Amino acid sequence: MSTDSELPGTYYPGLEGVISNETAITNLEGRKGDGDLEYRGYRIEDLAEHVSYEEAAYLLLHGELPNAGQLAEFDSRLRSQRQIPGELIDLLRHIPREAHSMDVLRTSLSVISHFDPEVNAISTDHAANVRKAERIVAKTATAVAARERLLAGQEPLAPDASLSHAGNFLYMATGKKPSASMTRAFDLSLVLYAEHELNASTFAARVTVSTLSDIYSGIVAAVGTLKGPLHGGANEEAWKVLVEVGSPDNAEHWIQDALATKKRIMGFGHRVYKTGDPRARILKVWCRKLADEIGEDKWEKIAEPIEREVTAQKKLPPNVDWPTARLYHYMGLETDVYTPIFALARVAGWSAHIIEQLDSNRLMRPRARYTGPANRPVKPIQERR
Ligand code: ACO
């Protein structure tokens, strides 16, 4: 049996602490250390206050914040590319309603790839990849909203070119023109979900294209990876926690019982952030604002003691998925669309990483430590038990 000393490296379960590549996209070490996040050198708190999702996506895909002219052109390209193929809408009508929304999104992006005018461009063509990434950003939101409408028994709505990326998605998903504060809060959540260094789905995307496969294959791999409840699926699970608790009166009892029975509480903890997720801190304020706007503070009252006790007793602060669960509920969105929303924001970050990987590629091929039996002769089939 192999030992670590015979392998060209050390075994790190879950790849914790392993540096697998360099990136100029996101810095999680930041200026203060743990709990800091920067997109291309800009602090997330600064971006959250000053830029729209369109500006954040431009920053991720093009490397710099846009000036007014660049933003207008980028925004106009996104708006003009929001339509999804009619063939995809036909297919969506036939997918069983029980299918998981992330599985449907995985299929949708695969179908969209067949209709991309540059589908056969060489995978390392940087300019073509950026153009494809812009189409992916524009169309993913439409595909997610179309499925939501069909699930609600309604016809998909055509994108509204007069609305921003965030406003248009809320309109297409709910059928209602959102208020200014709902649009602002949703846009903010997209900025915060847009990118996060080498999380599991981004890593899956980079591994996929490191074989010189194409950007869509990387995105589809990432969608499948994001689905899991330990990653993007946690925002849906966090909502289920709030529903299970049911009432503010039950929150204290529920959390003490959950902690005593060592329950994994979704929406808390993070592989990198040990003292707090800055995205959760930013969004918490908006949860309160929207709860006040719609006059429904039950969920804030349930969330508060859970957050306090998990942080105090387990030293596990909430991650970004804890506040988004409430935020999206206040916007009138159904739970099954929460993780697809994460994906429709993250396509910008995934694309940036895919492009960076393909610009300077080396095949990702780690090793495994073998733990099975050794030196076994193959017996003739009659002698095998
Ligand atoms: N609730 C209760 N206990 C927890 C939680 C939690 N949410 N998270 C970690 N722990 C405990 C584990 O039980 C374990 O305890 P033990 O050592 O006594 O067995 C210890 O903390 C370490 O847990 P790991 O899973 O090994 O830590 P890891 O760094 O791999 O976990 C993860 C990170 C997966 C995010 C974890 O905190 C978790 O499962 N959280 C809930 C799911 C979630 O919210 N995921 C979203 C992540 S953020 C994102 O993807 C955008």
Boltz pocket constraint, residues with backbone or C-beta under 6 A from the ligand:
constraints:
  - pocket:
      binder: B
      contacts: [[A, 14], [A, 199], [A, 229], [A, 230], [A, 231], [A, 232], [A, 234], [A, 262], [A, 263], [A, 264], [A, 265], [A, 266], [A, 267], [A, 268], [A, 269], [A, 270], [A, 271], [A, 272], [A, 314], [A, 316], [A, 319], [A, 320], [A, 321]]
      max_distance: 6.0
